Amino acid sequence: EVLTDANLRARYDQYGHAGVDPSQGGGGHGGFGGGADFADMFGDVFGDIFGGGRGGARRGPARGSDLRYTMELTLEEAVRGVSKEIKVPTLVHCEVCNGSGAHTGSSAQTCPTCHGSGQVQMRQGFFAVQQACPHCHGRGKIIKDPCRKCHGEGRYQRTKTLSVKIPAGVDTGDRIRLSGEGEAGEAGAPAGDLYVQVHVKEHEIFVRDGNNLYCEVPISFTAAALGGEIEVPTLDGRVKLKVTPETQT
């Protein structure tokens, strides 16, 4: 029958037995046994790549964002080290609901759209794309009775006062990391870090080059030619310095 039917013979020549076996789902556009679906195949492949598919990893509450604070120091403070208090506006965990966002006596419910994963899969032709659930905004939970303090966010804006210890010898561009002093994370997740960026102000007398300080001191022609003793400024006060004969600028 296959050899006498031109269409069947052409399919047999191209696909073999699977092309003419109805149980294999060959069809006019087939070639993949068992009725394989292109969308399913590519969905599984790209789902594995992007964390989606059947059994993709749950995103979970996000860690808090890191913050940066620029601290200006005098040259004296940078050289000797100093402790300073700073005020940083940030998001902190709500102490009333312990970061859950739910009112006392109630609890957050699993999102019915994403079933608690925080993500949904959207198909676009052959591709499956993972994105944050539009119902719960990626949290995986729905809060029906929100906390009165944080309005269901689990965190709120507050200005924190922190004491920062600056070690001796810092220079412009140095950073000091304060672990856990950044923004509070979502739904009780860990907070980010605070990075204190150092900026040393220009000094009216000294110019710094690494660990060395330079300054210009005028001297008389007689002292430069014959030598003598002059006073020069330092960070700890004025000191006497001997000038050798025939000193030049």
N, C-alpha and C positions, 0 to 999 in steps of 0.2 A: 504493500500500500504506500509506503514511504517513497519507494523508487518511482512509482507511477504518478505521484502527485508532485507537480513542479514546486509548489510552495513548501511542502513538507521536506522535499529533497534539499531545497536551498537552506532551510533552517537546520537540517541534519548536517549538511556540509559545513555550516558555520559554527554550530553549537554542539554537535554530536548528539548522543542519545537524549541529553537534557532538553534539547531544542524541540523534540517531538513528543516527549513524555508529559501528558497533562498534569501528572502529580507533581512535576518539578516546577510548574508555573512559568514555563519558558516564555510563552506569549510572543507577540510580534516585536516587543521592545525588551525582551527578557535577556537571558544569559546568566542569571544568578538563580541557583536552585532555591526551592522553598519559598518563592515569592518574596525575596529579600527586598527591603525598602531602602532607597538611597538616603532618605532623611534619617532613618534609624541608624544606618551605618555611620554617616557623618556626624550625627548627633552624639553617638557613643564616643567617636574619636575625639571630637572637639570638646565634648563634655569632660573627658578625662584630662585634656590639656588645661581647660579653664576651671577645673574643680567642680563641674556640673555633672550631668549624666545621672545614671541610676546609682546613687550612693555617693554623691559629691560631698565634700567636707563642709561641715557647718561653719559659718563665719564666726559667730559668737560676738559678744560685746567688744567694741573697739577700745584699745588702750587710749588714754588721754594724749592730747597733743603736747609736744615739747614747746617751751617758751624761751624767749631770749630777752635779757635785760642788759642794757648798756650802762656800765658804771664808770663815771669819770673820777680819776684820782690825781692828786698832786704828785709831783716827782718825789717829794719826801715820803708820802704814803706808799707809793709804789716801791721805793727802795727799802723802806723799813718794815712794810707790812702793816695791815690795819684791819680792824673789825668794824663793819658798818651795818646799819639797819636799812633795809629797802622795803618799799611797799609795791606789791605786785598784784594787779587786778587779774583774777583767774576764775576758773570754774572749780568748785569744791563739791565733794560728795555731800548729799543731803543727809544730815544727822537724824532727821525725823523718820524718814523711810529707809534709812541705811542704803540709799542708792537705788532702791528698787523702783521708785516712782509711784508706788501704790499707796493709797491711804491706809492708815493704821487699821488693822482688822480685815483688810482685803488683800488680794494678791493679783499679780498679772496673769492673764490667761494666754494659752498657746494660740498663736495666730492661725486662724482656719485657712488662710490662703496659702501660706508657705509651710504650714504644719510645724512651725518652730525653727525652721532652718534659716530664716531671714533672707532667703533668696528664692527667686522664681526663674524658671527657664522659658525663654521666648524663642520660638522657632521662626527663622527667616529663610525660607526656601530650604536648602540643604543644611543650613547651619543652625545650631542651638546656642543661644547666648544667655549667660547667667547675669542677672542684675538684681539689685536690692528689691525686696518685696515692697510694692507701693502701698500695701495696706498697713504694715507695721514699720515701714521705713527701715527695713533691714535688721530689726531687733529680734524678731521671732516671737515677740510677746505683745499682747494688746492690754492696755490699762484702761479699764472701764471706770474705776473710781480713783482718780489721780490724787496724789499727795498735795495737801494744801500749801505746803512750804515751797516745793519745787515745781508744782503744777505738772507732775507726771514725768519730768525730765530726769529725776534721780540725782541731779546736781544743779547748782545755782551760782550766780556771779557774786564774788566777794573779793575784797582787797585783803591780801595776807601781808603781814609784817614778818620779815625774815631777817635773821642775823647772818651776815656773810663774813667769813674770815678770809682775808686776802693775804696770801703768803708774801714774804719779802722777796723782792727781785722781779716782780711781774712787769710786763711791758705791754704796750699797745698791741692788741690782737690776741693776747692770751685769753683763754676761756676757763671758767670754773664751773664744774657741773654739780648741781644740787639734785641728787636722785629723788624722784617722787614728788618734787615740788612744782611740777608743771600742772596742766589741766587734769582734772579728775576724769577717769574713763567712764564709758557708758555702762549703765546698769551694774555698778560696783566693780567694773574692770580697773586694773591698775592705772595709776596716774602717770603722766609723762614726766619728763625732767625739765629743770630750769637751768639754762646756760647763762652765766654772767659774763658778759663780754667786757674786757678791760680797755679803757681808753685813758692814756696818761696825757694830761694837759702840758702845754709848752711852759717851760720855766723862763723867768725873766733874766736869769744869769747863766744857767747851765744848759749845755746841749748834751744829750745822752747818745752814746754809741755802744750798744750792748751793755756791758757792766762798767763802762768807763764814763766819766763826766768831764766835759771840757768847758772852760770859760776863758775869756780874754781879760787880761789885767794890764792897764797902761803903766809903764815905768818911765823914769826920767832917762835922758840921754847919758847922764853921768853914771847912773846905776848900770845901764846896759854896757857902757864902755869899760868901766872900772870894776864892776861887780858891786854887790851890796846885799841888803836884806829888805824884803817887801812883805806886806801882808796880803794873803789871798783868801777868798771866801770858800767855805766848804759847807756841806749840809749840817755840820755840827758846830759851825762858828768859824771865825777867822783864825788862820794859822800863819806863822812866819815861814818864809821860804827864802833860801839863799839864791842869789842870782850870780852866776859865774861871769867873769869878765868877757867882753866881746860877744855878749848875747845879742842875737839878731831876732827880728820879728818873724 
